[in-house]
Structures are given as C-alpha cells and as structure tokens.
Amino acid sequence: MQTVSTKPYLIRAIHEWCSDQGFTPYLVVAVRGKMQVPMEYVKNGEIVLNISYNACRNLTIANDFISFSARFNGISRDIAIPVGAVISIFSRENGEGMGFEYEGDAQGEPESAPESGSEPPPQEPPPRPSGRPQLRVVK
C-alpha cells in the first residue's frame, strides 16, 4: 500500500495554526516547468504567496495540489501548485513555520494548467546550500 506524504498535512496544520493565532501564512514555492503561478512575480526560481483567508479565495490544500484564486496587481488569477514544490510555510509576523525539501516532478503537473508559449523552459533546482537552514521575513 502506498502511503501519502506527511507534507500536505503539515502544511494544513501550520496554515491552521497561523490563522488561529491571527498571523499571515506565506508559502515559498519553487517554480519549475508549467506551474500555474504569475511568472512575473517569480524571483530566483521561487515565488512567495500569501495564503491567508483574507488574501485568497477557494483555498484548497489537497494531498497533491494547493489551489486558490488571488489578486495580483488588481487582476484575479487562479493558482495551482503541486505540494512537492512547496519549500516552506511560515508566519509573516514572527517567521515561525516549517521548511521542506523540493520533491521534483514526482507530484506531476496540474491537469487544468493552461499551456502557454510565454513561460520559461523548465529549470534545474538550485544547489542546496550548506549549513543551517534559515527562514527570512518577506515584507
């Protein structure tokens, strides 16, 4: 029997903890391939997303994908992220959260992701830094 990763459960738990404490949960996502994210906000192969209930609509944190709608510069966008691409989830206010390893394309691509010729080609994941992991506050 194939077991489901603990990662989506931990993401849901930290999101719930942030929401209960009045904190703002942020996701850091490694953008690879044809993910359904606004590419103009991707920096160094990563995008930071506010997934608070005030910032997004129809948030679904499933075992394979995280999906929601959010406004970027006043334009509503549908976002779909494979759980394997989530690098961390943390609270904006105090930086507490959890980091994860990038899981590659094992989770697959979302079925509903539109094909676009304007997206950059897939990138190799950046080399893993040595030393202690660090979270930084993103404002």
LUMFI-554035 format. One record per residue (C-alpha): residue in three letters; y, x, z; residue number from 1. Coordinates in nm, 2 decimals. Layout:
residues N
+------+--------+--------+--------+-----+
| rest |     yy |     xx |     zz |  nr |
+------+--------+--------+--------+-----+
|  ALA |      Y |      X |      Z | NUM |
...
+------+--------+--------+--------+-----+
***
This chain:
residues 139
+------+--------+--------+--------+-----+
| rest |     yy |     xx |     zz |  nr |
+------+--------+--------+--------+-----+
|  MET |   0.00 |   0.00 |   0.00 |   1 |
|  GLN |   0.34 |   0.14 |  -0.10 |   2 |
|  THR |   0.60 |   0.15 |   0.18 |   3 |
|  VAL |   0.96 |   0.07 |   0.13 |   4 |
|  SER |   1.21 |   0.34 |   0.23 |   5 |
|  THR |   1.40 |   0.31 |   0.56 |   6 |
|  LYS |   1.72 |   0.39 |   0.38 |   7 |
|  PRO |   1.83 |   0.03 |   0.29 |   8 |
|  TYR |   1.75 |  -0.09 |   0.64 |   9 |
|  LEU |   1.96 |   0.19 |   0.79 |  10 |
|  ILE |   2.25 |   0.11 |   0.55 |  11 |
|  ARG |   2.24 |  -0.26 |   0.65 |  12 |
|  ALA |   2.23 |  -0.16 |   1.02 |  13 |
|  ILE |   2.53 |   0.07 |   1.00 |  14 |
|  HIS |   2.72 |  -0.18 |   0.79 |  15 |
|  GLU |   2.65 |  -0.45 |   1.06 |  16 |
|  TRP |   2.75 |  -0.21 |   1.34 |  17 |
|  CYS |   3.08 |  -0.13 |   1.16 |  18 |
|  SER |   3.15 |  -0.50 |   1.10 |  19 |
|  ASP |   3.07 |  -0.59 |   1.47 |  20 |
|  GLN |   3.30 |  -0.32 |   1.60 |  21 |
|  GLY |   3.59 |  -0.41 |   1.37 |  22 |
|  PHE |   3.55 |  -0.09 |   1.17 |  23 |
|  THR |   3.57 |  -0.05 |   0.79 |  24 |
|  PRO |   3.23 |   0.06 |   0.64 |  25 |
|  TYR |   3.26 |   0.30 |   0.35 |  26 |
|  LEU |   2.98 |   0.42 |   0.11 |  27 |
|  VAL |   2.97 |   0.75 |  -0.06 |  28 |
|  VAL |   2.77 |   0.73 |  -0.38 |  29 |
|  ALA |   2.65 |   1.00 |  -0.62 |  30 |
|  VAL |   2.74 |   0.87 |  -0.96 |  31 |
|  ARG |   2.47 |   0.96 |  -1.22 |  32 |
|  GLY |   2.39 |   0.81 |  -1.55 |  33 |
|  LYS |   2.48 |   0.45 |  -1.63 |  34 |
|  MET |   2.57 |   0.31 |  -1.29 |  35 |
|  GLN |   2.79 |   0.00 |  -1.28 |  36 |
|  VAL |   3.09 |   0.15 |  -1.10 |  37 |
|  PRO |   3.45 |   0.20 |  -1.21 |  38 |
|  MET |   3.42 |   0.55 |  -1.37 |  39 |
|  GLU |   3.80 |   0.61 |  -1.34 |  40 |
|  TYR |   3.76 |   0.64 |  -0.96 |  41 |
|  VAL |   3.47 |   0.89 |  -0.97 |  42 |
|  LYS |   3.57 |   1.24 |  -0.84 |  43 |
|  ASN |   3.33 |   1.54 |  -0.84 |  44 |
|  GLY |   3.04 |   1.31 |  -0.93 |  45 |
|  GLU |   3.10 |   1.08 |  -0.63 |  46 |
|  ILE |   3.27 |   0.76 |  -0.56 |  47 |
|  VAL |   3.38 |   0.62 |  -0.21 |  48 |
|  LEU |   3.36 |   0.25 |  -0.18 |  49 |
|  ASN |   3.50 |   0.01 |   0.09 |  50 |
|  ILE |   3.22 |  -0.24 |   0.15 |  51 |
|  SER |   3.38 |  -0.44 |   0.43 |  52 |
|  TYR |   3.37 |  -0.81 |   0.40 |  53 |
|  ASN |   3.75 |  -0.82 |   0.35 |  54 |
|  ALA |   3.73 |  -0.58 |   0.06 |  55 |
|  CYS |   3.43 |  -0.72 |  -0.14 |  56 |
|  ARG |   3.26 |  -1.05 |  -0.23 |  57 |
|  ASN |   2.90 |  -1.14 |  -0.25 |  58 |
|  LEU |   2.78 |  -0.82 |  -0.09 |  59 |
|  THR |   2.40 |  -0.78 |  -0.12 |  60 |
|  ILE |   2.23 |  -0.48 |   0.04 |  61 |
|  ALA |   1.88 |  -0.52 |  -0.10 |  62 |
|  ASN |   1.59 |  -0.27 |  -0.08 |  63 |
|  ASP |   1.66 |  -0.14 |  -0.43 |  64 |
|  PHE |   2.02 |  -0.21 |  -0.51 |  65 |
|  ILE |   2.36 |  -0.27 |  -0.34 |  66 |
|  SER |   2.57 |  -0.51 |  -0.54 |  67 |
|  PHE |   2.91 |  -0.68 |  -0.49 |  68 |
|  SER |   3.24 |  -0.77 |  -0.65 |  69 |
|  ALA |   3.56 |  -0.59 |  -0.56 |  70 |
|  ARG |   3.91 |  -0.54 |  -0.69 |  71 |
|  PHE |   4.02 |  -0.21 |  -0.83 |  72 |
|  ASN |   4.39 |  -0.19 |  -0.91 |  73 |
|  GLY |   4.40 |  -0.57 |  -0.91 |  74 |
|  ILE |   4.11 |  -0.60 |  -1.16 |  75 |
|  SER |   3.79 |  -0.76 |  -1.03 |  76 |
|  ARG |   3.48 |  -0.56 |  -1.10 |  77 |
|  ASP |   3.10 |  -0.62 |  -1.04 |  78 |
|  ILE |   2.94 |  -0.31 |  -0.88 |  79 |
|  ALA |   2.57 |  -0.23 |  -0.88 |  80 |
|  ILE |   2.44 |   0.08 |  -0.71 |  81 |
|  PRO |   2.08 |   0.20 |  -0.66 |  82 |
|  VAL |   2.01 |   0.26 |  -0.29 |  83 |
|  GLY |   1.88 |   0.60 |  -0.38 |  84 |
|  ALA |   2.22 |   0.71 |  -0.50 |  85 |
|  VAL |   2.39 |   0.64 |  -0.16 |  86 |
|  ILE |   2.48 |   0.97 |   0.00 |  87 |
|  SER |   2.63 |   0.83 |   0.32 |  88 |
|  ILE |   2.77 |   0.52 |   0.50 |  89 |
|  PHE |   3.04 |   0.57 |   0.77 |  90 |
|  SER |   3.32 |   0.41 |   0.95 |  91 |
|  ARG |   3.67 |   0.49 |   0.82 |  92 |
|  GLU |   3.82 |   0.47 |   1.17 |  93 |
|  ASN |   3.61 |   0.72 |   1.35 |  94 |
|  GLY |   3.38 |   0.89 |   1.09 |  95 |
|  GLU |   3.06 |   0.78 |   1.26 |  96 |
|  GLY |   2.78 |   0.70 |   1.03 |  97 |
|  MET |   2.48 |   0.85 |   0.86 |  98 |
|  GLY |   2.42 |   1.08 |   0.56 |  99 |
|  PHE |   2.12 |   1.06 |   0.32 | 100 |
|  GLU |   1.97 |   1.28 |   0.06 | 101 |
|  TYR |   2.02 |   1.18 |  -0.31 | 102 |
|  GLU |   1.70 |   1.04 |  -0.43 | 103 |
|  GLY |   1.75 |   1.08 |  -0.80 | 104 |
|  ASP |   1.65 |   0.82 |  -1.05 | 105 |
|  ALA |   1.34 |   0.71 |  -0.86 | 106 |
|  GLN |   1.51 |   0.37 |  -0.79 | 107 |
|  GLY |   1.58 |   0.31 |  -1.16 | 108 |
|  GLU |   1.89 |   0.16 |  -1.32 | 109 |
|  PRO |   2.01 |  -0.19 |  -1.26 | 110 |
|  GLU |   1.88 |  -0.44 |  -1.52 | 111 |
|  SER |   2.22 |  -0.60 |  -1.55 | 112 |
|  ALA |   2.43 |  -0.28 |  -1.60 | 113 |
|  PRO |   2.61 |  -0.31 |  -1.93 | 114 |
|  GLU |   2.56 |  -0.03 |  -2.18 | 115 |
|  SER |   2.89 |   0.14 |  -2.26 | 116 |
|  GLY |   2.96 |   0.42 |  -2.50 | 117 |
|  SER |   3.26 |   0.54 |  -2.29 | 118 |
|  GLU |   3.05 |   0.66 |  -2.00 | 119 |
|  PRO |   3.00 |   1.03 |  -1.95 | 120 |
|  PRO |   2.65 |   1.17 |  -2.01 | 121 |
|  PRO |   2.41 |   1.20 |  -1.70 | 122 |
|  GLN |   2.49 |   1.49 |  -1.48 | 123 |
|  GLU |   2.27 |   1.71 |  -1.27 | 124 |
|  PRO |   2.31 |   1.66 |  -0.89 | 125 |
|  PRO |   2.54 |   1.93 |  -0.74 | 126 |
|  PRO |   2.37 |   2.21 |  -0.55 | 127 |
|  ARG |   2.31 |   2.13 |  -0.18 | 128 |
|  PRO |   2.55 |   2.31 |   0.05 | 129 |
|  SER |   2.40 |   2.53 |   0.32 | 130 |
|  GLY |   2.50 |   2.49 |   0.68 | 131 |
|  ARG |   2.57 |   2.18 |   0.89 | 132 |
|  PRO |   2.63 |   1.86 |   0.72 | 133 |
|  GLN |   2.99 |   1.72 |   0.75 | 134 |
|  LEU |   3.15 |   1.39 |   0.71 | 135 |
|  ARG |   3.52 |   1.37 |   0.63 | 136 |
|  VAL |   3.76 |   1.08 |   0.68 | 137 |
|  VAL |   3.88 |   0.94 |   0.35 | 138 |
|  LYS |   4.21 |   0.76 |   0.35 | 139 |
+------+--------+--------+--------+-----+
***
